[in-house]
């Protein structure tokens, strides 16, 4: 991961935060996220910086980073379901019809 990459940081209490990589090494990263502690920046936001945060490994309870959840998989699933519904609504190969029109034709 390179500086500027989005990650999910899990703090010592197990709370997840969207974070950005500030500096990356092979086994750990420095990250920054908007939080509730530390000092406010010039825009009034509270920027929290954590150093030497390791990647997630099985059994860790907190203080690690992981790649953010990929919404693409959920979106792909929704698209497949929508396409399947459209195929069911396709009458005479003329494409999907609006629900009211299909009900009228039946």
MARBA-3410 file (N, C-alpha, C, O; in Angstrom, 1 decimal):
106
0.8,-1.2,0.0,0.0,0.0,0.0,0.9,1.2,0.0,2.0,1.3,0.6 ~ 0.4,2.2,-0.7,1.2,3.5,-0.8,0.5,4.6,0.0,-0.7,4.5,0.3 ~ 1.3,5.6,0.3,0.7,6.8,1.0,-0.5,7.3,0.2,-0.5,7.4,-1.0 ~ -1.6,7.6,1.0,-2.8,8.0,0.3,-3.8,6.9,0.1,-5.0,7.2,-0.2 ~ -3.4,5.7,0.3,-4.3,4.5,0.2,-5.3,4.5,1.3,-5.0,4.8,2.5
-6.6,4.2,1.0,-7.6,4.1,2.0,-7.5,2.7,2.7,-7.4,1.7,2.1 ~ -7.6,2.7,4.0,-7.6,1.5,4.8,-8.7,1.6,5.9,-9.2,2.7,6.2 ~ -9.0,0.5,6.6,-9.8,0.6,7.7,-8.9,0.3,8.9,-8.2,-0.7,9.0 ~ -9.0,1.2,9.9,-8.2,1.1,11.1,-9.1,0.7,12.2,-10.2,1.3,12.4 ~ -8.7,-0.4,13.0,-9.5,-0.8,14.1,-8.7,-0.5,15.4,-7.5,-0.9,15.5
-9.3,0.4,16.2,-8.5,0.9,17.4,-8.5,-0.2,18.5,-9.0,-1.3,18.4 ~ -7.9,0.2,19.6,-7.8,-0.7,20.8,-9.2,-1.2,21.3,-9.3,-2.3,21.9 ~ -10.2,-0.4,21.1,-11.5,-0.7,21.6,-12.3,-1.6,20.6,-13.4,-2.0,20.8 ~ -11.7,-1.8,19.4,-12.4,-2.5,18.4,-13.3,-1.7,17.4,-14.0,-2.2,16.6 ~ -13.2,-0.4,17.6,-14.0,0.5,16.7,-13.3,0.8,15.4,-12.1,1.0,15.4
-14.0,0.7,14.3,-13.5,0.9,13.0,-13.5,2.4,12.6,-14.4,3.1,12.9 ~ -12.4,2.8,11.9,-12.3,4.1,11.4,-11.8,4.1,9.9,-10.9,3.3,9.6 ~ -12.4,4.9,9.1,-11.8,5.1,7.7,-10.5,5.9,7.9,-10.6,6.9,8.5 ~ -9.4,5.4,7.3,-8.2,6.1,7.5,-7.4,6.1,6.2,-7.7,5.4,5.2 ~ -6.4,7.0,6.2,-5.5,7.0,5.0,-4.1,6.7,5.5,-3.6,7.0,6.6
-3.3,6.0,4.6,-2.0,5.7,4.9,-1.1,6.9,4.7,-1.2,7.6,3.7 ~ -0.3,7.2,5.7,0.6,8.4,5.6,2.0,7.9,5.2,2.7,8.5,4.4 ~ 2.4,6.8,5.8,3.7,6.2,5.4,3.6,4.7,5.5,2.9,4.2,6.5 ~ 4.2,3.9,4.6,4.0,2.5,4.6,5.4,1.8,4.6,6.3,2.2,4.0 ~ 5.4,0.7,5.4,6.6,-0.2,5.5,6.0,-1.6,5.1,4.8,-1.7,4.9
6.9,-2.6,5.1,6.4,-3.9,4.7,5.5,-4.5,5.8,4.5,-5.2,5.4 ~ 5.7,-4.2,7.0,4.9,-4.9,8.1,4.0,-3.9,8.8,3.1,-4.4,9.6 ~ 4.1,-2.6,8.7,3.3,-1.7,9.4,3.1,-0.4,8.7,3.8,-0.1,7.7 ~ 2.2,0.5,9.2,1.9,1.7,8.5,1.7,2.8,9.5,1.3,2.6,10.7 ~ 2.0,4.0,9.1,1.5,5.2,9.8,0.2,5.7,9.1,0.2,5.7,7.9
-0.8,6.0,9.9,-2.1,6.3,9.3,-2.6,7.6,10.0,-2.1,8.0,11.0 ~ -3.6,8.2,9.4,-4.3,9.3,9.9,-5.8,9.2,9.7,-6.2,8.7,8.6 ~ -6.6,9.6,10.6,-8.1,9.5,10.4,-8.7,10.7,11.3,-8.1,11.2,12.2 ~ -9.9,11.0,10.9,-10.7,12.0,11.7,-11.3,11.3,12.9,-12.1,10.3,12.7 ~ -11.0,11.7,14.1,-11.5,11.1,15.3,-12.0,12.0,16.3,-12.4,13.2,16.0
-12.1,11.6,17.5,-12.7,12.3,18.6,-11.6,12.8,19.6,-11.9,13.6,20.5 ~ -10.4,12.3,19.5,-9.4,12.7,20.4,-8.3,13.5,19.7,-8.4,13.8,18.5 ~ -7.3,13.9,20.4,-6.1,14.6,19.9,-6.5,16.1,19.7,-7.6,16.5,20.1 ~ -5.7,16.9,19.0,-5.9,18.3,18.8,-6.7,18.5,17.5,-6.5,17.8,16.5 ~ -7.5,19.6,17.4,-8.2,20.0,16.2,-7.2,20.6,15.2,-6.2,21.3,15.6
-7.4,20.4,13.9,-6.6,21.1,12.9,-7.2,22.4,12.6,-8.2,22.9,13.3 ~ -6.6,23.1,11.6,-7.1,24.5,11.3,-8.5,24.6,10.8,-9.1,25.6,10.9 ~ -9.1,23.5,10.4,-10.5,23.5,9.9,-11.4,23.0,11.0,-12.6,22.8,10.7 ~ -10.9,22.8,12.2,-11.8,22.4,13.3,-12.0,20.9,13.4,-12.8,20.4,14.2 ~ -11.4,20.1,12.5,-11.5,18.7,12.6,-10.5,18.1,13.6,-9.5,18.7,13.8
-10.8,17.0,14.1,-9.8,16.3,15.0,-9.1,15.2,14.2,-9.7,14.2,13.9 ~ -7.8,15.4,14.0,-7.1,14.5,13.2,-6.2,13.6,14.2,-5.5,14.1,15.0 ~ -6.4,12.3,14.0,-5.7,11.4,14.9,-4.7,10.7,14.0,-4.9,10.3,12.9 ~ -3.5,10.6,14.5,-2.4,9.9,13.8,-1.9,8.7,14.7,-1.8,8.8,15.9 ~ -1.8,7.6,14.0,-1.3,6.4,14.7,0.0,5.9,13.9,0.0,6.0,12.7
1.0,5.4,14.7,2.2,5.0,14.0,2.4,3.5,14.3,1.9,2.9,15.2 ~ 3.1,2.9,13.3,3.5,1.5,13.4,2.3,0.6,13.6,2.3,-0.3,14.5 ~ 1.2,0.8,12.9,0.0,0.0,12.9,0.2,-1.2,12.0,0.4,-1.1,10.8 ~ 0.1,-2.4,12.6,0.3,-3.6,11.8,-0.9,-4.0,11.0,-2.0,-3.5,11.2 ~ -0.7,-4.9,10.0,-1.8,-5.4,9.2,-2.5,-6.5,10.1,-2.0,-7.0,11.0
-3.8,-6.7,9.8,-4.6,-7.6,10.6,-4.1,-9.0,10.4,-3.7,-9.5,9.3 ~ -4.0,-9.8,11.6,-3.7,-11.2,11.6,-4.7,-11.9,12.4,-5.3,-11.3,13.4 ~ -5.0,-13.1,12.1,-6.0,-13.9,12.9,-5.8,-13.8,14.4,-4.6,-14.0,14.8 ~ -6.8,-13.5,15.1,-6.7,-13.5,16.6,-6.5,-12.1,17.1,-6.7,-11.9,18.4 ~ -6.2,-11.1,16.3,-6.1,-9.7,16.8,-7.4,-9.1,17.2,-8.4,-9.3,16.6
-7.4,-8.4,18.4,-8.6,-7.8,18.9,-8.7,-6.3,18.6,-9.8,-5.8,18.5 ~ -7.6,-5.7,18.3,-7.6,-4.3,18.0,-6.3,-3.7,17.7,-5.3,-4.5,17.8 ~ -6.2,-2.5,17.2,-5.0,-1.8,16.8,-4.3,-2.5,15.6,-3.2,-3.1,15.7 ~ -5.1,-2.5,14.5,-4.6,-3.1,13.3,-5.3,-2.4,12.1,-6.2,-1.6,12.3 ~ -4.7,-2.6,10.9,-5.4,-2.0,9.7,-5.8,-3.2,8.8,-5.2,-4.3,8.9
-6.7,-3.0,8.0,-7.1,-3.9,7.0,-7.6,-3.1,5.8,-8.0,-1.9,5.9 ~ -7.7,-3.8,4.7,-8.2,-3.1,3.5,-9.7,-2.9,3.7,-10.4,-3.7,4.4 ~ -10.3,-1.8,3.3,-11.7,-1.5,3.5,-12.5,-2.6,2.8,-12.1,-3.2,1.8 ~ -13.7,-2.8,3.3,-14.6,-3.7,2.7,-14.9,-3.3,1.2,-15.0,-2.1,0.9 ~ -14.9,-4.3,0.3,-15.1,-4.0,-1.1,-16.6,-4.0,-1.4,-17.2,-5.0,-1.4
-17.2,-2.8,-1.6,-18.6,-2.7,-2.0,-18.9,-3.3,-3.3,-20.0,-3.6,-3.7 ~ -17.9,-3.5,-4.2,-18.1,-4.0,-5.5,-18.7,-5.3,-5.5,-19.6,-5.6,-6.4 ~ -18.4,-6.2,-4.6,-19.0,-7.5,-4.5,-20.5,-7.5,-4.3,-21.2,-8.2,-4.9 ~ -20.9,-6.6,-3.3,-22.3,-6.4,-3.0,-23.0,-5.8,-4.2,-24.1,-6.2,-4.6 ~ -22.4,-4.8,-4.9,-23.0,-4.2,-6.0,-23.1,-5.2,-7.2,-24.1,-5.2,-7.9
-22.1,-6.1,-7.4,-22.2,-7.1,-8.5,-23.4,-8.0,-8.2,-24.1,-8.4,-9.1 ~ -23.6,-8.4,-7.0,-24.7,-9.3,-6.6,-26.0,-8.6,-6.9,-26.9,-9.3,-7.4 ~ -26.1,-7.3,-6.5,-27.4,-6.6,-6.8,-27.6,-6.5,-8.3,-28.8,-6.6,-8.7 ~ -26.6,-6.2,-9.1,-26.7,-6.1,-10.5,-27.2,-7.5,-11.1,-28.1,-7.5,-12.0 ~ -26.6,-8.6,-10.6,-27.0,-9.9,-11.1,-28.5,-10.2,-10.8,-29.2,-10.7,-11.6
-28.9,-9.8,-9.6,-30.3,-10.0,-9.2,-31.2,-9.2,-10.1,-32.3,-9.6,-10.5 ~ -30.8,-7.9,-10.3,-31.6,-7.0,-11.2,-31.7,-7.6,-12.6,-32.8,-7.5,-13.2 ~ -30.6,-8.1,-13.1,-30.7,-8.6,-14.5,-31.5,-9.9,-14.5,-32.3,-10.1,-15.5 ~ -31.5,-10.7,-13.5,-32.4,-11.9,-13.5,-33.8,-11.5,-13.4,-34.6,-12.1,-14.1 ~ -34.2,-10.4,-12.7,-35.5,-10.0,-12.6,-36.0,-9.4,-14.0,-37.1,-9.7,-14.4
-35.1,-8.7,-14.6,-35.4,-8.1,-16.0,-35.6,-9.2,-17.0,-36.5,-9.1,-17.8 ~ -34.8,-10.3,-16.9,-35.0,-11.4,-17.8,-36.4,-12.1,-17.6,-37.0,-12.5,-18.5 ~ -36.8,-12.2,-16.3,-38.1,-12.7,-16.0,-39.2,-11.8,-16.6,-40.3,-12.3,-17.1 ~ -39.0,-10.5,-16.6,-40.0,-9.6,-17.1,-40.0,-9.4,-18.6,-40.8,-8.7,-19.2 ~ -39.0,-10.0,-19.3,-38.8,-9.8,-20.7,-39.9,-10.7,-21.4,-39.9,-11.9,-21.4
-40.9,-10.0,-22.0,-42.0,-10.7,-22.7,-41.7,-10.6,-24.2,-41.5,-9.5,-24.8 ~ -41.7,-11.7,-24.9,-41.5,-11.8,-26.4,-40.2,-11.2,-26.8,-40.1,-10.7,-28.0 ~ -39.2,-11.1,-26.0,-37.9,-10.6,-26.4,-37.9,-9.2,-26.6,-36.9,-8.7,-27.2 ~ -38.9,-8.4,-26.2,-38.9,-7.0,-26.4,-38.3,-6.2,-25.3,-38.5,-4.9,-25.3 ~ -37.7,-6.8,-24.3,-37.1,-6.1,-23.2,-38.0,-6.1,-22.0,-39.2,-6.5,-22.1
-37.5,-5.6,-20.9,-38.3,-5.5,-19.7,-39.4,-4.5,-19.8,-39.2,-3.4,-20.3 ~ -40.5,-4.9,-19.2,-41.7,-4.0,-19.2,-41.9,-3.5,-17.8,-41.5,-4.1,-16.8 ~ -42.5,-2.3,-17.7,-42.8,-1.8,-16.4,-43.8,-2.7,-15.7,-44.6,-3.4,-16.4 ~ -43.8,-2.8,-14.4,-44.6,-3.7,-13.6,-46.1,-3.6,-14.0,-46.7,-4.6,-14.2 ~ -46.6,-2.4,-14.1,-48.0,-2.2,-14.4,-48.4,-2.7,-15.7,-49.5,-3.3,-15.9
-47.5,-2.5,-16.7,-47.8,-3.0,-18.1,-47.8,-4.5,-18.1,-48.6,-5.1,-18.8 ~ -46.8,-5.1,-17.4,-46.8,-6.6,-17.4,-48.0,-7.1,-16.8,-48.6,-8.1,-17.3 ~ -48.5,-6.6,-15.7,-49.7,-7.1,-15.0,-50.9,-6.9,-15.9,-51.8,-7.7,-15.9 ~ -50.9,-5.8,-16.7,-52.1,-5.6,-17.6,-52.1,-6.7,-18.7,-53.2,-7.1,-19.1 ~ -50.9,-7.0,-19.2,-50.8,-8.0,-20.3,-51.2,-9.4,-19.8,-51.6,-10.2,-20.6
-50.9,-9.7,-18.5,-51.2,-11.0,-18.0,-52.6,-11.1,-17.8,-53.1,-12.2,-17.4
END
